[in-house]
Amino acid sequence: MMLPEHKVALNKWDLERQKRMRIHLDDQEWEDVSRAVVESLQLRKSVRLRMYHDFEELEVNGIVDRVDQLKGSFMVDGEWFLFKDIEGVRLEP
């Protein structure tokens, strides 16, 4: 027999076990990210960004509309994202 508290704890433990690890970019990768974001913003080029999410692989495709350096965020197609969540970048030809 299992108590409800134990079932909740097991479900929470299983969820934590499935979380993805955050990737940390080195200086060269951050330079590539900043170059791609600036090109997308200024030249209106489409950019493909791999973003961190706790449980799934997330990819953002579009053109960077705005950058807020104070908040460390940027806008793609009307939705805000954080720079710290970027795991990779590629400019679309």
C-alpha positions, 0 to 999 in steps of 0.5 A: 500500500502506498500513501498519497504523500509517497505517490506525490513524492515519487511523481516529483522525483520522476519529473526532476529526473527527466529534466535536461541539463543546461548547456553553457556556451564558451566565448566563441559561441557567444560571439557567434550568437551575438553576431547572428542576433545583430545580423537578424536585427539589422539586416532582417535575416531569419535566425534559428535559435536552439533554446533551453527548456527543462523537458524538451528541445525548443527551437525558435525560428524567425527575425529578431525584432528587438533587443533589451540588453538591460533585461538580457532578452530579445524579441522574435516574432512578438515573443520575448526570450532570454539570452541565457537560454540560448544553446546554439544559433544558425542564420538562415540563408 
